Each structure stands twice: as structure tokens, then as C-alpha cells.
């Protein structure tokens, strides 16, 4: 059986999947990708793919964006990372406002989910957060192509996934 590679969101880890892991096992073995160690999307992909025993044949994107950062968003992320890199204090993880903004309207006020995400961000740490903030997203067009390469497939999911 092929199995499934699960990739968490920014500043999240495999804990993100714990409530649904048992149900997902019906589709085969689960591989949890660690997105905290790398400086580029290419490095992340290489690390995750090195854990798979077979070629990845399908991609499902759930609740994610394929848009590159605007110049304003990029400047904000660089300033935030620079401030954190130059600070010598304790990293307090993602703030509640940031966490709420990352959640759908349905889950934005779920204190248990907010706490879970905050705990994951603390576990990931300042260095991982800075790497993720500074990671370049140079293009948003490849995921918009209507036809995947021969033999592959992908599916964009979510209310704004079209």
C-alpha cells in the first residue's frame, strides 16, 4: 500500500495530525514531514522525499496558499526575523493573534486548537520560525497549471482552493 506523507503548517509538527492519524492509517503508512530544519522549499522537499519508499504520485493541498509574498509581507517577515535573530531573550512562540489569523473562521476561537498550535510553535523554536519567515517563495504559478505532469496528480482543497 502506498501510504501518505503529511506536512504540517508553519511552526507546526506531527502533533497537528494526532487527532486524525488513526483514521488516515486506512490509506497506508503515515510519513510525517519535518519542515523545521531547512532553509528552502527545495531542501524541505528533498528531506521529506528521502523518507518515502516510493515515488509520490499525488499531491493534496489543504488550507494553504500558493501565492508568493507581496513586497509588504516579505518586508514584514524580514523585519520580524531580524528582530528575533538580534534578540537574546526567551522565544514565546506564536502570538494568539497570529494563531487566530492562521485558522479558519470555524476554528479561530477554539482555545484547545490555539493552545496546541502555540505549544507546537514553542517546540519548534525561534531558529525554525526565523528560517520559515525568511524562506523565499519566488513563484506562485506552478501550482496553478491546469495539467499535472503525466502520471501525477494533485488536488487543491478548501473553500478558497480553486
Phi and psi in radians as a Rosetta constraint file:
Dihedral C 1 N 2 CA 2 C 2 CIRCULARHARMONIC -1.129 0.35
Dihedral N 2 CA 2 C 2 N 3 CIRCULARHARMONIC -0.880 0.35
Dihedral C 2 N 3 CA 3 C 3 CIRCULARHARMONIC 1.696 0.35
Dihedral N 3 CA 3 C 3 N 4 CIRCULARHARMONIC -3.135 0.35
Dihedral C 3 N 4 CA 4 C 4 CIRCULARHARMONIC -2.484 0.35
Dihedral N 4 CA 4 C 4 N 5 CIRCULARHARMONIC 2.334 0.35
Dihedral C 4 N 5 CA 5 C 5 CIRCULARHARMONIC -1.708 0.35
Dihedral N 5 CA 5 C 5 N 6 CIRCULARHARMONIC 2.190 0.35
Dihedral C 5 N 6 CA 6 C 6 CIRCULARHARMONIC -1.945 0.35
Dihedral N 6 CA 6 C 6 N 7 CIRCULARHARMONIC 2.182 0.35
Dihedral C 6 N 7 CA 7 C 7 CIRCULARHARMONIC -2.002 0.35
Dihedral N 7 CA 7 C 7 N 8 CIRCULARHARMONIC 2.197 0.35
Dihedral C 7 N 8 CA 8 C 8 CIRCULARHARMONIC -1.386 0.35
Dihedral N 8 CA 8 C 8 N 9 CIRCULARHARMONIC 2.975 0.35
Dihedral C 8 N 9 CA 9 C 9 CIRCULARHARMONIC -1.378 0.35
Dihedral N 9 CA 9 C 9 N 10 CIRCULARHARMONIC 3.120 0.35
Dihedral C 9 N 10 CA 10 C 10 CIRCULARHARMONIC -0.975 0.35
Dihedral N 10 CA 10 C 10 N 11 CIRCULARHARMONIC 2.332 0.35
Dihedral C 10 N 11 CA 11 C 11 CIRCULARHARMONIC 1.062 0.35
Dihedral N 11 CA 11 C 11 N 12 CIRCULARHARMONIC 0.435 0.35
Dihedral C 11 N 12 CA 12 C 12 CIRCULARHARMONIC -2.100 0.35
Dihedral N 12 CA 12 C 12 N 13 CIRCULARHARMONIC 2.836 0.35
Dihedral C 12 N 13 CA 13 C 13 CIRCULARHARMONIC -2.319 0.35
Dihedral N 13 CA 13 C 13 N 14 CIRCULARHARMONIC -2.861 0.35
Dihedral C 13 N 14 CA 14 C 14 CIRCULARHARMONIC -1.072 0.35
Dihedral N 14 CA 14 C 14 N 15 CIRCULARHARMONIC -0.332 0.35
Dihedral C 14 N 15 CA 15 C 15 CIRCULARHARMONIC -1.003 0.35
Dihedral N 15 CA 15 C 15 N 16 CIRCULARHARMONIC -0.511 0.35
Dihedral C 15 N 16 CA 16 C 16 CIRCULARHARMONIC -0.931 0.35
Dihedral N 16 CA 16 C 16 N 17 CIRCULARHARMONIC -0.556 0.35
Dihedral C 16 N 17 CA 17 C 17 CIRCULARHARMONIC -1.687 0.35
Dihedral N 17 CA 17 C 17 N 18 CIRCULARHARMONIC -0.028 0.35
Dihedral C 17 N 18 CA 18 C 18 CIRCULARHARMONIC -1.043 0.35
Dihedral N 18 CA 18 C 18 N 19 CIRCULARHARMONIC -0.605 0.35
Dihedral C 18 N 19 CA 19 C 19 CIRCULARHARMONIC -1.300 0.35
Dihedral N 19 CA 19 C 19 N 20 CIRCULARHARMONIC -0.286 0.35
Dihedral C 19 N 20 CA 20 C 20 CIRCULARHARMONIC -2.068 0.35
Dihedral N 20 CA 20 C 20 N 21 CIRCULARHARMONIC -0.007 0.35
Dihedral C 20 N 21 CA 21 C 21 CIRCULARHARMONIC -1.004 0.35
Dihedral N 21 CA 21 C 21 N 22 CIRCULARHARMONIC -0.775 0.35
Dihedral C 21 N 22 CA 22 C 22 CIRCULARHARMONIC -1.056 0.35
Dihedral N 22 CA 22 C 22 N 23 CIRCULARHARMONIC -0.727 0.35
Dihedral C 22 N 23 CA 23 C 23 CIRCULARHARMONIC -1.180 0.35
Dihedral N 23 CA 23 C 23 N 24 CIRCULARHARMONIC -0.621 0.35
Dihedral C 23 N 24 CA 24 C 24 CIRCULARHARMONIC -1.285 0.35
Dihedral N 24 CA 24 C 24 N 25 CIRCULARHARMONIC -0.389 0.35
Dihedral C 24 N 25 CA 25 C 25 CIRCULARHARMONIC -1.044 0.35
Dihedral N 25 CA 25 C 25 N 26 CIRCULARHARMONIC -0.360 0.35
Dihedral C 25 N 26 CA 26 C 26 CIRCULARHARMONIC -1.089 0.35
Dihedral N 26 CA 26 C 26 N 27 CIRCULARHARMONIC -0.365 0.35
Dihedral C 26 N 27 CA 27 C 27 CIRCULARHARMONIC -1.654 0.35
Dihedral N 27 CA 27 C 27 N 28 CIRCULARHARMONIC 0.033 0.35
Dihedral C 27 N 28 CA 28 C 28 CIRCULARHARMONIC 2.116 0.35
Dihedral N 28 CA 28 C 28 N 29 CIRCULARHARMONIC -3.067 0.35
Dihedral C 28 N 29 CA 29 C 29 CIRCULARHARMONIC -1.092 0.35
Dihedral N 29 CA 29 C 29 N 30 CIRCULARHARMONIC 2.581 0.35
Dihedral C 29 N 30 CA 30 C 30 CIRCULARHARMONIC -1.808 0.35
Dihedral N 30 CA 30 C 30 N 31 CIRCULARHARMONIC 2.361 0.35
Dihedral C 30 N 31 CA 31 C 31 CIRCULARHARMONIC -2.062 0.35
Dihedral N 31 CA 31 C 31 N 32 CIRCULARHARMONIC 2.135 0.35
Dihedral C 31 N 32 CA 32 C 32 CIRCULARHARMONIC -1.714 0.35
Dihedral N 32 CA 32 C 32 N 33 CIRCULARHARMONIC 1.984 0.35
Dihedral C 32 N 33 CA 33 C 33 CIRCULARHARMONIC -1.347 0.35
Dihedral N 33 CA 33 C 33 N 34 CIRCULARHARMONIC 2.400 0.35
Dihedral C 33 N 34 CA 34 C 34 CIRCULARHARMONIC -1.787 0.35
Dihedral N 34 CA 34 C 34 N 35 CIRCULARHARMONIC 1.960 0.35
Dihedral C 34 N 35 CA 35 C 35 CIRCULARHARMONIC -1.771 0.35
Dihedral N 35 CA 35 C 35 N 36 CIRCULARHARMONIC 0.339 0.35
Dihedral C 35 N 36 CA 36 C 36 CIRCULARHARMONIC -1.686 0.35
Dihedral N 36 CA 36 C 36 N 37 CIRCULARHARMONIC -0.175 0.35
Dihedral C 36 N 37 CA 37 C 37 CIRCULARHARMONIC -1.828 0.35
Dihedral N 37 CA 37 C 37 N 38 CIRCULARHARMONIC -0.220 0.35
Dihedral C 37 N 38 CA 38 C 38 CIRCULARHARMONIC -1.893 0.35
Dihedral N 38 CA 38 C 38 N 39 CIRCULARHARMONIC 2.799 0.35
Dihedral C 38 N 39 CA 39 C 39 CIRCULARHARMONIC -1.765 0.35
Dihedral N 39 CA 39 C 39 N 40 CIRCULARHARMONIC -0.082 0.35
Dihedral C 39 N 40 CA 40 C 40 CIRCULARHARMONIC -2.580 0.35
Dihedral N 40 CA 40 C 40 N 41 CIRCULARHARMONIC 2.810 0.35
Dihedral C 40 N 41 CA 41 C 41 CIRCULARHARMONIC -1.098 0.35
Dihedral N 41 CA 41 C 41 N 42 CIRCULARHARMONIC -0.621 0.35
Dihedral C 41 N 42 CA 42 C 42 CIRCULARHARMONIC -1.120 0.35
Dihedral N 42 CA 42 C 42 N 43 CIRCULARHARMONIC -0.743 0.35
Dihedral C 42 N 43 CA 43 C 43 CIRCULARHARMONIC -1.127 0.35
Dihedral N 43 CA 43 C 43 N 44 CIRCULARHARMONIC -0.716 0.35
Dihedral C 43 N 44 CA 44 C 44 CIRCULARHARMONIC -1.044 0.35
Dihedral N 44 CA 44 C 44 N 45 CIRCULARHARMONIC -0.833 0.35
Dihedral C 44 N 45 CA 45 C 45 CIRCULARHARMONIC -1.068 0.35
Dihedral N 45 CA 45 C 45 N 46 CIRCULARHARMONIC -0.765 0.35
Dihedral C 45 N 46 CA 46 C 46 CIRCULARHARMONIC -1.086 0.35
Dihedral N 46 CA 46 C 46 N 47 CIRCULARHARMONIC -0.733 0.35
Dihedral C 46 N 47 CA 47 C 47 CIRCULARHARMONIC -1.117 0.35
Dihedral N 47 CA 47 C 47 N 48 CIRCULARHARMONIC -0.816 0.35
Dihedral C 47 N 48 CA 48 C 48 CIRCULARHARMONIC -1.153 0.35
Dihedral N 48 CA 48 C 48 N 49 CIRCULARHARMONIC -0.793 0.35
Dihedral C 48 N 49 CA 49 C 49 CIRCULARHARMONIC -1.148 0.35
Dihedral N 49 CA 49 C 49 N 50 CIRCULARHARMONIC -0.454 0.35
Dihedral C 49 N 50 CA 50 C 50 CIRCULARHARMONIC -1.174 0.35
Dihedral N 50 CA 50 C 50 N 51 CIRCULARHARMONIC -0.289 0.35
Dihedral C 50 N 51 CA 51 C 51 CIRCULARHARMONIC -1.523 0.35
Dihedral N 51 CA 51 C 51 N 52 CIRCULARHARMONIC -0.231 0.35
Dihedral C 51 N 52 CA 52 C 52 CIRCULARHARMONIC -1.561 0.35
Dihedral N 52 CA 52 C 52 N 53 CIRCULARHARMONIC 2.590 0.35
Dihedral C 52 N 53 CA 53 C 53 CIRCULARHARMONIC -1.674 0.35
Dihedral N 53 CA 53 C 53 N 54 CIRCULARHARMONIC -0.253 0.35
Dihedral C 53 N 54 CA 54 C 54 CIRCULARHARMONIC -2.274 0.35
Dihedral N 54 CA 54 C 54 N 55 CIRCULARHARMONIC 2.893 0.35
Dihedral C 54 N 55 CA 55 C 55 CIRCULARHARMONIC -1.161 0.35
Dihedral N 55 CA 55 C 55 N 56 CIRCULARHARMONIC 2.391 0.35
Dihedral C 55 N 56 CA 56 C 56 CIRCULARHARMONIC -1.287 0.35
Dihedral N 56 CA 56 C 56 N 57 CIRCULARHARMONIC 2.169 0.35
Dihedral C 56 N 57 CA 57 C 57 CIRCULARHARMONIC -1.835 0.35
Dihedral N 57 CA 57 C 57 N 58 CIRCULARHARMONIC -0.382 0.35
Dihedral C 57 N 58 CA 58 C 58 CIRCULARHARMONIC -2.449 0.35
Dihedral N 58 CA 58 C 58 N 59 CIRCULARHARMONIC 2.631 0.35
Dihedral C 58 N 59 CA 59 C 59 CIRCULARHARMONIC -2.270 0.35
Dihedral N 59 CA 59 C 59 N 60 CIRCULARHARMONIC 2.238 0.35
Dihedral C 59 N 60 CA 60 C 60 CIRCULARHARMONIC -2.064 0.35
Dihedral N 60 CA 60 C 60 N 61 CIRCULARHARMONIC 2.157 0.35
Dihedral C 60 N 61 CA 61 C 61 CIRCULARHARMONIC -1.874 0.35
Dihedral N 61 CA 61 C 61 N 62 CIRCULARHARMONIC 2.088 0.35
Dihedral C 61 N 62 CA 62 C 62 CIRCULARHARMONIC -2.066 0.35
Dihedral N 62 CA 62 C 62 N 63 CIRCULARHARMONIC 2.222 0.35
Dihedral C 62 N 63 CA 63 C 63 CIRCULARHARMONIC 0.906 0.35
Dihedral N 63 CA 63 C 63 N 64 CIRCULARHARMONIC 0.864 0.35
Dihedral C 63 N 64 CA 64 C 64 CIRCULARHARMONIC -2.355 0.35
Dihedral N 64 CA 64 C 64 N 65 CIRCULARHARMONIC 2.972 0.35
Dihedral C 64 N 65 CA 65 C 65 CIRCULARHARMONIC -2.113 0.35
Dihedral N 65 CA 65 C 65 N 66 CIRCULARHARMONIC 2.497 0.35
Dihedral C 65 N 66 CA 66 C 66 CIRCULARHARMONIC -1.865 0.35
Dihedral N 66 CA 66 C 66 N 67 CIRCULARHARMONIC 0.287 0.35
Dihedral C 66 N 67 CA 67 C 67 CIRCULARHARMONIC -1.560 0.35
Dihedral N 67 CA 67 C 67 N 68 CIRCULARHARMONIC 2.391 0.35
Dihedral C 67 N 68 CA 68 C 68 CIRCULARHARMONIC -1.281 0.35
Dihedral N 68 CA 68 C 68 N 69 CIRCULARHARMONIC 2.832 0.35
Dihedral C 68 N 69 CA 69 C 69 CIRCULARHARMONIC -1.173 0.35
Dihedral N 69 CA 69 C 69 N 70 CIRCULARHARMONIC 2.443 0.35
Dihedral C 69 N 70 CA 70 C 70 CIRCULARHARMONIC -1.227 0.35
Dihedral N 70 CA 70 C 70 N 71 CIRCULARHARMONIC 2.821 0.35
Dihedral C 70 N 71 CA 71 C 71 CIRCULARHARMONIC -0.992 0.35
Dihedral N 71 CA 71 C 71 N 72 CIRCULARHARMONIC -0.640 0.35
Dihedral C 71 N 72 CA 72 C 72 CIRCULARHARMONIC -1.173 0.35
Dihedral N 72 CA 72 C 72 N 73 CIRCULARHARMONIC -0.773 0.35
Dihedral C 72 N 73 CA 73 C 73 CIRCULARHARMONIC -1.123 0.35
Dihedral N 73 CA 73 C 73 N 74 CIRCULARHARMONIC -0.722 0.35
Dihedral C 73 N 74 CA 74 C 74 CIRCULARHARMONIC -1.080 0.35
Dihedral N 74 CA 74 C 74 N 75 CIRCULARHARMONIC -0.785 0.35
Dihedral C 74 N 75 CA 75 C 75 CIRCULARHARMONIC -1.085 0.35
Dihedral N 75 CA 75 C 75 N 76 CIRCULARHARMONIC -0.716 0.35
Dihedral C 75 N 76 CA 76 C 76 CIRCULARHARMONIC -1.101 0.35
Dihedral N 76 CA 76 C 76 N 77 CIRCULARHARMONIC -0.761 0.35
Dihedral C 76 N 77 CA 77 C 77 CIRCULARHARMONIC -1.142 0.35
Dihedral N 77 CA 77 C 77 N 78 CIRCULARHARMONIC -0.718 0.35
Dihedral C 77 N 78 CA 78 C 78 CIRCULARHARMONIC -1.116 0.35
Dihedral N 78 CA 78 C 78 N 79 CIRCULARHARMONIC -0.761 0.35
Dihedral C 78 N 79 CA 79 C 79 CIRCULARHARMONIC -1.116 0.35
Dihedral N 79 CA 79 C 79 N 80 CIRCULARHARMONIC -0.735 0.35
Dihedral C 79 N 80 CA 80 C 80 CIRCULARHARMONIC -1.103 0.35
Dihedral N 80 CA 80 C 80 N 81 CIRCULARHARMONIC -0.813 0.35
Dihedral C 80 N 81 CA 81 C 81 CIRCULARHARMONIC -1.109 0.35
Dihedral N 81 CA 81 C 81 N 82 CIRCULARHARMONIC -0.750 0.35
Dihedral C 81 N 82 CA 82 C 82 CIRCULARHARMONIC -1.061 0.35
Dihedral N 82 CA 82 C 82 N 83 CIRCULARHARMONIC -0.747 0.35
Dihedral C 82 N 83 CA 83 C 83 CIRCULARHARMONIC -1.069 0.35
Dihedral N 83 CA 83 C 83 N 84 CIRCULARHARMONIC -0.775 0.35
Dihedral C 83 N 84 CA 84 C 84 CIRCULARHARMONIC -1.166 0.35
Dihedral N 84 CA 84 C 84 N 85 CIRCULARHARMONIC -0.733 0.35
Dihedral C 84 N 85 CA 85 C 85 CIRCULARHARMONIC -1.076 0.35
Dihedral N 85 CA 85 C 85 N 86 CIRCULARHARMONIC -0.672 0.35
Dihedral C 85 N 86 CA 86 C 86 CIRCULARHARMONIC -1.464 0.35
Dihedral N 86 CA 86 C 86 N 87 CIRCULARHARMONIC -0.134 0.35
Dihedral C 86 N 87 CA 87 C 87 CIRCULARHARMONIC -1.488 0.35
Dihedral N 87 CA 87 C 87 N 88 CIRCULARHARMONIC 2.629 0.35
Dihedral C 87 N 88 CA 88 C 88 CIRCULARHARMONIC -2.011 0.35
Dihedral N 88 CA 88 C 88 N 89 CIRCULARHARMONIC 0.097 0.35
Dihedral C 88 N 89 CA 89 C 89 CIRCULARHARMONIC -1.492 0.35
Dihedral N 89 CA 89 C 89 N 90 CIRCULARHARMONIC -3.021 0.35
Dihedral C 89 N 90 CA 90 C 90 CIRCULARHARMONIC -1.317 0.35
Dihedral N 90 CA 90 C 90 N 91 CIRCULARHARMONIC 2.444 0.35
Dihedral C 90 N 91 CA 91 C 91 CIRCULARHARMONIC -1.499 0.35
Dihedral N 91 CA 91 C 91 N 92 CIRCULARHARMONIC 2.160 0.35
Dihedral C 91 N 92 CA 92 C 92 CIRCULARHARMONIC -1.717 0.35
Dihedral N 92 CA 92 C 92 N 93 CIRCULARHARMONIC 0.172 0.35
Dihedral C 92 N 93 CA 93 C 93 CIRCULARHARMONIC 1.352 0.35
Dihedral N 93 CA 93 C 93 N 94 CIRCULARHARMONIC -3.057 0.35
Dihedral C 93 N 94 CA 94 C 94 CIRCULARHARMONIC -1.165 0.35
Dihedral N 94 CA 94 C 94 N 95 CIRCULARHARMONIC 2.476 0.35
Dihedral C 94 N 95 CA 95 C 95 CIRCULARHARMONIC -1.363 0.35
Dihedral N 95 CA 95 C 95 N 96 CIRCULARHARMONIC 2.797 0.35
Dihedral C 95 N 96 CA 96 C 96 CIRCULARHARMONIC -1.062 0.35
Dihedral N 96 CA 96 C 96 N 97 CIRCULARHARMONIC -0.663 0.35
Dihedral C 96 N 97 CA 97 C 97 CIRCULARHARMONIC -1.113 0.35
Dihedral N 97 CA 97 C 97 N 98 CIRCULARHARMONIC -0.782 0.35
Dihedral C 97 N 98 CA 98 C 98 CIRCULARHARMONIC -1.066 0.35
Dihedral N 98 CA 98 C 98 N 99 CIRCULARHARMONIC -0.745 0.35
Dihedral C 98 N 99 CA 99 C 99 CIRCULARHARMONIC -1.120 0.35
Dihedral N 99 CA 99 C 99 N 100 CIRCULARHARMONIC -0.822 0.35
Dihedral C 99 N 100 CA 100 C 100 CIRCULARHARMONIC -1.047 0.35
Dihedral N 100 CA 100 C 100 N 101 CIRCULARHARMONIC -0.717 0.35
Dihedral C 100 N 101 CA 101 C 101 CIRCULARHARMONIC -1.150 0.35
Dihedral N 101 CA 101 C 101 N 102 CIRCULARHARMONIC -0.422 0.35
Dihedral C 101 N 102 CA 102 C 102 CIRCULARHARMONIC -1.464 0.35
Dihedral N 102 CA 102 C 102 N 103 CIRCULARHARMONIC -0.178 0.35
Dihedral C 102 N 103 CA 103 C 103 CIRCULARHARMONIC -1.749 0.35
Dihedral N 103 CA 103 C 103 N 104 CIRCULARHARMONIC 2.718 0.35
Dihedral C 103 N 104 CA 104 C 104 CIRCULARHARMONIC -1.181 0.35
Dihedral N 104 CA 104 C 104 N 105 CIRCULARHARMONIC 2.824 0.35
Dihedral C 104 N 105 CA 105 C 105 CIRCULARHARMONIC -0.953 0.35
Dihedral N 105 CA 105 C 105 N 106 CIRCULARHARMONIC -0.662 0.35
Dihedral C 105 N 106 CA 106 C 106 CIRCULARHARMONIC -1.090 0.35
Dihedral N 106 CA 106 C 106 N 107 CIRCULARHARMONIC -0.587 0.35
Dihedral C 106 N 107 CA 107 C 107 CIRCULARHARMONIC -1.930 0.35
Dihedral N 107 CA 107 C 107 N 108 CIRCULARHARMONIC 0.002 0.35
Dihedral C 107 N 108 CA 108 C 108 CIRCULARHARMONIC -1.056 0.35
Dihedral N 108 CA 108 C 108 N 109 CIRCULARHARMONIC -0.455 0.35
Dihedral C 108 N 109 CA 109 C 109 CIRCULARHARMONIC -1.939 0.35
Dihedral N 109 CA 109 C 109 N 110 CIRCULARHARMONIC 0.387 0.35
Dihedral C 109 N 110 CA 110 C 110 CIRCULARHARMONIC -1.506 0.35
Dihedral N 110 CA 110 C 110 N 111 CIRCULARHARMONIC 1.819 0.35
Dihedral C 110 N 111 CA 111 C 111 CIRCULARHARMONIC -1.119 0.35
Dihedral N 111 CA 111 C 111 N 112 CIRCULARHARMONIC -0.558 0.35
Dihedral C 111 N 112 CA 112 C 112 CIRCULARHARMONIC -1.174 0.35
Dihedral N 112 CA 112 C 112 N 113 CIRCULARHARMONIC -0.757 0.35
Dihedral C 112 N 113 CA 113 C 113 CIRCULARHARMONIC -1.173 0.35
Dihedral N 113 CA 113 C 113 N 114 CIRCULARHARMONIC -0.737 0.35
Dihedral C 113 N 114 CA 114 C 114 CIRCULARHARMONIC -1.027 0.35
Dihedral N 114 CA 114 C 114 N 115 CIRCULARHARMONIC -0.767 0.35
Dihedral C 114 N 115 CA 115 C 115 CIRCULARHARMONIC -1.121 0.35
Dihedral N 115 CA 115 C 115 N 116 CIRCULARHARMONIC -0.723 0.35
Dihedral C 115 N 116 CA 116 C 116 CIRCULARHARMONIC -1.078 0.35
Dihedral N 116 CA 116 C 116 N 117 CIRCULARHARMONIC -0.781 0.35
Dihedral C 116 N 117 CA 117 C 117 CIRCULARHARMONIC -1.145 0.35
Dihedral N 117 CA 117 C 117 N 118 CIRCULARHARMONIC -0.729 0.35
Dihedral C 117 N 118 CA 118 C 118 CIRCULARHARMONIC -1.063 0.35
Dihedral N 118 CA 118 C 118 N 119 CIRCULARHARMONIC -0.762 0.35
Dihedral C 118 N 119 CA 119 C 119 CIRCULARHARMONIC -1.105 0.35
Dihedral N 119 CA 119 C 119 N 120 CIRCULARHARMONIC -0.693 0.35
Dihedral C 119 N 120 CA 120 C 120 CIRCULARHARMONIC -1.103 0.35
Dihedral N 120 CA 120 C 120 N 121 CIRCULARHARMONIC -0.726 0.35
Dihedral C 120 N 121 CA 121 C 121 CIRCULARHARMONIC -1.133 0.35
Dihedral N 121 CA 121 C 121 N 122 CIRCULARHARMONIC -0.638 0.35
Dihedral C 121 N 122 CA 122 C 122 CIRCULARHARMONIC -1.111 0.35
Dihedral N 122 CA 122 C 122 N 123 CIRCULARHARMONIC -0.734 0.35
Dihedral C 122 N 123 CA 123 C 123 CIRCULARHARMONIC -1.141 0.35
Dihedral N 123 CA 123 C 123 N 124 CIRCULARHARMONIC -0.629 0.35
Dihedral C 123 N 124 CA 124 C 124 CIRCULARHARMONIC -1.208 0.35
Dihedral N 124 CA 124 C 124 N 125 CIRCULARHARMONIC -0.752 0.35
Dihedral C 124 N 125 CA 125 C 125 CIRCULARHARMONIC 1.575 0.35
Dihedral N 125 CA 125 C 125 N 126 CIRCULARHARMONIC 2.980 0.35
Dihedral C 125 N 126 CA 126 C 126 CIRCULARHARMONIC -1.100 0.35
Dihedral N 126 CA 126 C 126 N 127 CIRCULARHARMONIC -0.761 0.35
Dihedral C 126 N 127 CA 127 C 127 CIRCULARHARMONIC -1.079 0.35
Dihedral N 127 CA 127 C 127 N 128 CIRCULARHARMONIC -0.771 0.35
Dihedral C 127 N 128 CA 128 C 128 CIRCULARHARMONIC -1.118 0.35
Dihedral N 128 CA 128 C 128 N 129 CIRCULARHARMONIC -0.720 0.35
Dihedral C 128 N 129 CA 129 C 129 CIRCULARHARMONIC -1.071 0.35
Dihedral N 129 CA 129 C 129 N 130 CIRCULARHARMONIC -0.792 0.35
Dihedral C 129 N 130 CA 130 C 130 CIRCULARHARMONIC -1.105 0.35
Dihedral N 130 CA 130 C 130 N 131 CIRCULARHARMONIC -0.753 0.35
Dihedral C 130 N 131 CA 131 C 131 CIRCULARHARMONIC -1.029 0.35
Dihedral N 131 CA 131 C 131 N 132 CIRCULARHARMONIC -0.763 0.35
Dihedral C 131 N 132 CA 132 C 132 CIRCULARHARMONIC -1.203 0.35
Dihedral N 132 CA 132 C 132 N 133 CIRCULARHARMONIC -0.632 0.35
Dihedral C 132 N 133 CA 133 C 133 CIRCULARHARMONIC -1.132 0.35
Dihedral N 133 CA 133 C 133 N 134 CIRCULARHARMONIC -0.700 0.35
Dihedral C 133 N 134 CA 134 C 134 CIRCULARHARMONIC -1.489 0.35
Dihedral N 134 CA 134 C 134 N 135 CIRCULARHARMONIC -0.133 0.35
Dihedral C 134 N 135 CA 135 C 135 CIRCULARHARMONIC -1.099 0.35
Dihedral N 135 CA 135 C 135 N 136 CIRCULARHARMONIC 2.233 0.35
Dihedral C 135 N 136 CA 136 C 136 CIRCULARHARMONIC -1.295 0.35
Dihedral N 136 CA 136 C 136 N 137 CIRCULARHARMONIC 2.405 0.35
Dihedral C 136 N 137 CA 137 C 137 CIRCULARHARMONIC -2.180 0.35
Dihedral N 137 CA 137 C 137 N 138 CIRCULARHARMONIC 1.539 0.35
Dihedral C 137 N 138 CA 138 C 138 CIRCULARHARMONIC -1.367 0.35
Dihedral N 138 CA 138 C 138 N 139 CIRCULARHARMONIC -0.406 0.35
Dihedral C 138 N 139 CA 139 C 139 CIRCULARHARMONIC -2.520 0.35
Dihedral N 139 CA 139 C 139 N 140 CIRCULARHARMONIC 2.507 0.35
Dihedral C 139 N 140 CA 140 C 140 CIRCULARHARMONIC -2.091 0.35
Dihedral N 140 CA 140 C 140 N 141 CIRCULARHARMONIC 0.250 0.35
Dihedral C 140 N 141 CA 141 C 141 CIRCULARHARMONIC -1.605 0.35
Dihedral N 141 CA 141 C 141 N 142 CIRCULARHARMONIC -0.501 0.35
Dihedral C 141 N 142 CA 142 C 142 CIRCULARHARMONIC -1.124 0.35
Dihedral N 142 CA 142 C 142 N 143 CIRCULARHARMONIC -0.496 0.35
Dihedral C 142 N 143 CA 143 C 143 CIRCULARHARMONIC -1.432 0.35
Dihedral N 143 CA 143 C 143 N 144 CIRCULARHARMONIC -0.154 0.35
Dihedral C 143 N 144 CA 144 C 144 CIRCULARHARMONIC -1.606 0.35
Dihedral N 144 CA 144 C 144 N 145 CIRCULARHARMONIC -0.123 0.35
Dihedral C 144 N 145 CA 145 C 145 CIRCULARHARMONIC -1.101 0.35
Dihedral N 145 CA 145 C 145 N 146 CIRCULARHARMONIC 2.312 0.35
Dihedral C 145 N 146 CA 146 C 146 CIRCULARHARMONIC -1.238 0.35
Dihedral N 146 CA 146 C 146 N 147 CIRCULARHARMONIC -0.455 0.35
Dihedral C 146 N 147 CA 147 C 147 CIRCULARHARMONIC -2.084 0.35
Dihedral N 147 CA 147 C 147 N 148 CIRCULARHARMONIC 2.098 0.35
Dihedral C 147 N 148 CA 148 C 148 CIRCULARHARMONIC -1.229 0.35
Dihedral N 148 CA 148 C 148 N 149 CIRCULARHARMONIC 2.916 0.35
Dihedral C 148 N 149 CA 149 C 149 CIRCULARHARMONIC -1.028 0.35
Dihedral N 149 CA 149 C 149 N 150 CIRCULARHARMONIC 2.703 0.35
Dihedral C 149 N 150 CA 150 C 150 CIRCULARHARMONIC -0.947 0.35
Dihedral N 150 CA 150 C 150 N 151 CIRCULARHARMONIC 2.360 0.35
Dihedral C 150 N 151 CA 151 C 151 CIRCULARHARMONIC 1.461 0.35
Dihedral N 151 CA 151 C 151 N 152 CIRCULARHARMONIC -0.048 0.35
Dihedral C 151 N 152 CA 152 C 152 CIRCULARHARMONIC -2.063 0.35
Dihedral N 152 CA 152 C 152 N 153 CIRCULARHARMONIC 2.920 0.35
Dihedral C 152 N 153 CA 153 C 153 CIRCULARHARMONIC -2.723 0.35
Dihedral N 153 CA 153 C 153 N 154 CIRCULARHARMONIC 2.701 0.35
Dihedral C 153 N 154 CA 154 C 154 CIRCULARHARMONIC -2.570 0.35
Dihedral N 154 CA 154 C 154 N 155 CIRCULARHARMONIC 2.815 0.35
Dihedral C 154 N 155 CA 155 C 155 CIRCULARHARMONIC -2.436 0.35
Dihedral N 155 CA 155 C 155 N 156 CIRCULARHARMONIC 2.243 0.35
Dihedral C 155 N 156 CA 156 C 156 CIRCULARHARMONIC -1.694 0.35
Dihedral N 156 CA 156 C 156 N 157 CIRCULARHARMONIC 2.202 0.35
Dihedral C 156 N 157 CA 157 C 157 CIRCULARHARMONIC -2.075 0.35
Dihedral N 157 CA 157 C 157 N 158 CIRCULARHARMONIC 2.719 0.35
Dihedral C 157 N 158 CA 158 C 158 CIRCULARHARMONIC 2.075 0.35
Dihedral N 158 CA 158 C 158 N 159 CIRCULARHARMONIC 2.843 0.35
Dihedral C 158 N 159 CA 159 C 159 CIRCULARHARMONIC -1.077 0.35
Dihedral N 159 CA 159 C 159 N 160 CIRCULARHARMONIC -0.644 0.35
Dihedral C 159 N 160 CA 160 C 160 CIRCULARHARMONIC -1.827 0.35
Dihedral N 160 CA 160 C 160 N 161 CIRCULARHARMONIC 0.502 0.35
Dihedral C 160 N 161 CA 161 C 161 CIRCULARHARMONIC -1.500 0.35
Dihedral N 161 CA 161 C 161 N 162 CIRCULARHARMONIC -0.003 0.35
